[in-house]
Amino acid sequence: MEQRDGHIFVVGKRKRGEAATSERAVEANPEKIVIVGGGAAGFAAAEMLRREQYAGSIVMLSDDEAPPADRPNLSKDFLAGKAPESWVPLRGESYYSKNQIDLRLGTQAVRLEPRTREVILAGGDSVRYDRLLLATGAEPIRLTIPGADQPHVHTLRSLADCQAIIERAATARRAVVLGASLSAS
Ligand SMILES: Cc1cc2nc3c(=O)[nH]c(=O)nc-3n(C[C@H](O)[C@H](O)[C@H](O)COP(=O)(O)OP(=O)(O)OC[C@H]3O[C@@H](n4cnc5c(N)ncnc54)[C@H](O)[C@@H]3O)c2cc1C
């Protein structure tokens, strides 16, 4: 295949297993890995890449404002007031700069362009990659029933959600928990 004027042309059949020289170099030795998602999975991948001596560039994009966090703590010791906030982040802020992990918080990926190997961000900027890891996790099911949008109804997912619940619990007299799995216990 060839790219000209923004179009892709099929120019012949490539032999099985054969890749263009530049593609082969990138396949064998990616210079830049972009991770979309700032949860435990994205963090673990970035940490392991550095531990295994990956020397290229690592960019982590997260639409959360807080760095990768120990979410289980948000429904346990931190929520109960038995752990300080410093226990919540998986690593301190300096970890990322020391390990040359370009952590970009409050940054939402809205589109992928696999052909040009780019992640398009809300706001229109783009980030190029040689390898892309999608570690975007899961979102809680937010109720759409009447009343669910009231300010005293919370979803427990992020550090900000947990802080809001703690604040409300200081004066609340009764709480109702919807959901009966790990986070609720
Ligand atoms: C309150 C709570 C308590 C829990 N307790 C336990 C427990 O006790 N035991 C247990 O095993 N598990 C527990 N879990 C589940 C556990 O935390 C998850 O399994 C784990 O967080 C999954 O990690 P992840 O990285 O795959 O996804 P997530 O933690 O969901 O992270 C995904 C990340 O991707 C980001 N993202 C998503 N879309 C985009 C986008 N388009 N652009 C940029 N960034 C994006 C999100 O902001 C987030 O940072 C709990 C979860 C919660 C919320």
Ligand as a Chemical Component Dictionary entry (heavy atoms), coordinates in Angstrom:
data_LIG
# 
_chem_comp.id                   LIG 
_chem_comp.type                 NON-POLYMER 
_chem_comp.pdbx_formal_charge   0 
_chem_comp.three_letter_code    LIG 
# 
loop_
_chem_comp_atom.comp_id 
_chem_comp_atom.atom_id 
_chem_comp_atom.alt_atom_id 
_chem_comp_atom.type_symbol 
_chem_comp_atom.charge 
_chem_comp_atom.model_Cartn_x 
_chem_comp_atom.model_Cartn_y 
_chem_comp_atom.model_Cartn_z 
_chem_comp_atom.pdbx_ordinal 
LIG C1  C1  C 0 -15.244 2.227  44.883 1  
LIG C2  C2  C 0 -14.621 1.042  44.250 2  
LIG C3  C3  C 0 -14.184 -0.020 45.069 3  
LIG C4  C4  C 0 -13.599 -1.155 44.515 4  
LIG N1  N1  N 0 -13.191 -2.156 45.346 5  
LIG C5  C5  C 0 -12.588 -3.254 44.815 6  
LIG C6  C6  C 0 -12.110 -4.316 45.652 7  
LIG O1  O1  O 0 -12.244 -4.272 46.878 8  
LIG N2  N2  N 0 -11.514 -5.379 45.059 9  
LIG C7  C7  C 0 -11.361 -5.473 43.691 10 
LIG O2  O2  O 0 -10.808 -6.447 43.199 11 
LIG N3  N3  N 0 -11.793 -4.464 42.874 12 
LIG C8  C8  C 0 -12.411 -3.380 43.390 13 
LIG N4  N4  N 0 -12.869 -2.383 42.563 14 
LIG C9  C9  C 0 -12.696 -2.539 41.122 15 
LIG C10 C10 C 0 -11.305 -2.119 40.693 16 
LIG O3  O3  O 0 -10.992 -0.876 41.236 17 
LIG C11 C11 C 0 -11.297 -2.100 39.170 18 
LIG O4  O4  O 0 -11.380 -3.444 38.738 19 
LIG C12 C12 C 0 -10.068 -1.447 38.617 20 
LIG O5  O5  O 0 -10.072 -0.086 38.994 21 
LIG C13 C13 C 0 -10.061 -1.562 37.118 22 
LIG O6  O6  O 0 -8.927  -0.852 36.667 23 
LIG P1  P1  P 0 -8.844  -0.390 35.172 24 
LIG O7  O7  O 0 -7.549  0.363  35.021 25 
LIG O8  O8  O 0 -9.087  -1.525 34.252 26 
LIG O9  O9  O 0 -10.075 0.604  34.941 27 
LIG P2  P2  P 0 -10.503 1.936  35.651 28 
LIG O10 O10 O 0 -10.094 1.984  37.072 29 
LIG O11 O11 O 0 -11.950 2.056  35.300 30 
LIG O12 O12 O 0 -9.676  3.049  34.890 31 
LIG C14 C14 C 0 -9.996  3.475  33.592 32 
LIG C15 C15 C 0 -9.354  4.823  33.371 33 
LIG O13 O13 O 0 -9.564  5.225  32.029 34 
LIG C16 C16 C 0 -9.956  6.590  31.995 35 
LIG N5  N5  N 0 -10.680 6.788  30.740 36 
LIG C17 C17 C 0 -11.818 6.159  30.328 37 
LIG N6  N6  N 0 -12.170 6.611  29.101 38 
LIG C18 C18 C 0 -11.234 7.526  28.742 39 
LIG C19 C19 C 0 -11.048 8.350  27.587 40 
LIG N7  N7  N 0 -11.883 8.294  26.549 41 
LIG N8  N8  N 0 -9.982  9.190  27.558 42 
LIG C20 C20 C 0 -9.100  9.259  28.612 43 
LIG N9  N9  N 0 -9.232  8.485  29.723 44 
LIG C21 C21 C 0 -10.282 7.646  29.787 45 
LIG C22 C22 C 0 -10.764 6.770  33.259 46 
LIG O14 O14 O 0 -10.832 8.112  33.668 47 
LIG C23 C23 C 0 -9.925  5.949  34.234 48 
LIG O15 O15 O 0 -8.853  6.721  34.724 49 
LIG C24 C24 C 0 -13.459 -1.245 43.095 50 
LIG C25 C25 C 0 -13.886 -0.189 42.276 51 
LIG C26 C26 C 0 -14.471 0.949  42.838 52 
LIG C27 C27 C 0 -14.932 2.071  41.944 53 
# 
loop_
_chem_comp_bond.comp_id 
_chem_comp_bond.atom_id_1 
_chem_comp_bond.atom_id_2 
_chem_comp_bond.value_order 
_chem_comp_bond.pdbx_ordinal 
LIG C1  C2  SING 1  
LIG C2  C3  SING 2  
LIG C2  C26 DOUB 3  
LIG C3  C4  DOUB 4  
LIG C4  N1  SING 5  
LIG C4  C24 SING 6  
LIG N1  C5  DOUB 7  
LIG C5  C6  SING 8  
LIG C5  C8  SING 9  
LIG C6  O1  DOUB 10 
LIG C6  N2  SING 11 
LIG N2  C7  SING 12 
LIG C7  O2  DOUB 13 
LIG C7  N3  SING 14 
LIG N3  C8  DOUB 15 
LIG C8  N4  SING 16 
LIG N4  C9  SING 17 
LIG N4  C24 SING 18 
LIG C9  C10 SING 19 
LIG C10 O3  SING 20 
LIG C10 C11 SING 21 
LIG C11 O4  SING 22 
LIG C11 C12 SING 23 
LIG C12 O5  SING 24 
LIG C12 C13 SING 25 
LIG C13 O6  SING 26 
LIG O6  P1  SING 27 
LIG P1  O7  DOUB 28 
LIG P1  O8  SING 29 
LIG P1  O9  SING 30 
LIG O9  P2  SING 31 
LIG P2  O10 DOUB 32 
LIG P2  O11 SING 33 
LIG P2  O12 SING 34 
LIG O12 C14 SING 35 
LIG C14 C15 SING 36 
LIG C15 O13 SING 37 
LIG C15 C23 SING 38 
LIG O13 C16 SING 39 
LIG C16 N5  SING 40 
LIG C16 C22 SING 41 
LIG N5  C17 SING 42 
LIG N5  C21 SING 43 
LIG C17 N6  DOUB 44 
LIG N6  C18 SING 45 
LIG C18 C19 SING 46 
LIG C18 C21 DOUB 47 
LIG C19 N7  SING 48 
LIG C19 N8  DOUB 49 
LIG N8  C20 SING 50 
LIG C20 N9  DOUB 51 
LIG N9  C21 SING 52 
LIG C22 O14 SING 53 
LIG C22 C23 SING 54 
LIG C23 O15 SING 55 
LIG C24 C25 DOUB 56 
LIG C25 C26 SING 57 
LIG C26 C27 SING 58 
# 
